[in-house]
Amino acid sequence: MYKILIVDDEPAIRKGLVHLMPWDSLDCMIVAAAVDGIEAVELLKTEKPDIVITDIKMPGMNGLELSKHIYENYPAIKIIILTAYSDFDYSQSAIKYGAIDFILKPTSADKFIEAIEKAKLMIKKERENKMIIENLKTELSHQIQEIQENLLLKIMHGIESDPIQINNKCRSLQIHLEHYLAIMAKIKLHGHSDNHTPASSNHGILLTKKLLASVFKDYVHYTIIVDQHHICIFLNMNKDHASQTIENMIPACHELIYMAKNLNKLDLLLGISRCHDDISSISTAYEESMAALSNPLYSNDAVTIFDEEKNNGSSLEFNQMEQYIHYPSIIEKVDEYIMNHYHENISLSTIADVVHLNSSYLSRYYKKETNITLTEKITHVRMERAKILLKTTNLKIYEIASIVGIENSTYFSISFNKYTGHYPKEYRAL
């Protein structure tokens, strides 16, 4: 339904418009009625109407000023002006602020219906045009992505090999790989041999492509389907934190394998290349990720990292990953972040972004390693700090609550009591 806001300082006009018009049959609903432009400005924020019917002369903020405000802040809203004969010339100036129709008072219901239908038609056309534009943008984005992937595929296979040409073409297609690595995924449907049908292979490839995009969503990435069983993703890394590259990749790979197996019944084998700084080295990164996959030590649920000295990969099973990546450092980073930011409105997703991990994976892993949830950890830090403040300062309870990152003092008192067995005032008196 179309949402209508009525603005008029005359109670009889407001009531008449609200109760006497056949709004249901017009597929419209009155969301609010304001006595002047000032009240209407506030209602615009909360009610988000599609159409505003406003008187032109009102105390406080008049209809012309309201129309200007709507034009500048809510350009999609359609404005219908109510005016008396004596004000008609004055109301014409509202046209420059997007008013679509003018209704002279007094008038018939038919005139109102005609103006409402005109507004509805304009809104409908604008929404259709917006959808067409969005669809065109999406289609264009997909086409650009396809062109990017085709170029990267050519570079991977040596069809494009001139470094200058590669740099120029990547720049023109806005392919950003300044400091990157390649991860090759070999896909096998769970419980199937390598000879499964092309249809099932294609399904597995597409599922894996979606998973890769989800797990590595925080990185600039480009995903290339190599064949029915292999898909390669190039990830642009933060060059300032190059030493953390593998440390950050392994848990993400761990999560990818877990999700593929448990959600999509896919077995994934992953090979990771070295980091590269030259975009013309894409083919080298691709070859390294494939070389890692060819490691004869490979078994299911393993990630293999390219080893330059051996020109091969070093294999890591699930139960070996944690030793390799020094997970305690991630736990330490999480705890350090909480200690430094407990006074802010921190959340699981905020912390996950800091350590570059998926929030659901971080939540599971933190609980597994520490035996407490992240929420419990945040609460612990806040309550311990609150205990100190209660004993060492004369700050009010609500002030302490705010200092430890809890704006609602009642909620703080309940949480404190749950944590310590005492309400804040009781604890302070102990």
Buried (B, 14 or more C-beta within 10 A) or exposed (E): EBBBBBBBBEEEBBEBBBEEBEBEEBEBEBBBBBBBBBBBBEBBEEBEBBBBBBBBBBEBBBBBBBBBBBBEEBEEBBBBBBBBEEBEEBBEEBEEBBBBBBBBBEEEEEBBBEBBEBBBEBBEEEEEEEEEEEEEEEEEEEEEEEEBBEBBBBBBEEEBEEEEEBBEBBEEBEBEBEBBBBBBBBBBBEEBEEEBEEEEBEBBBEBBBEBBEEBBEBBBBBBBBBEBBBBBBBBBBEEEEEEBBBBBBBBBBBBBBBBBBEEBEBBBBBBBBBBBEBBBBBBBBBBBBBBBBEBEEBEEBBBBBBBEEEEBBBBBEEEBBBEBBEBEEBBEBBBEBBEEBBBEEBEBEEBBEBBBBBBEBBBBBBBEBBEEBBEBBBBBBBBBBBBEBBEEEEBEBBEBBBBBBBEEBEEBBEBBBEBBEBBBEBBBEE
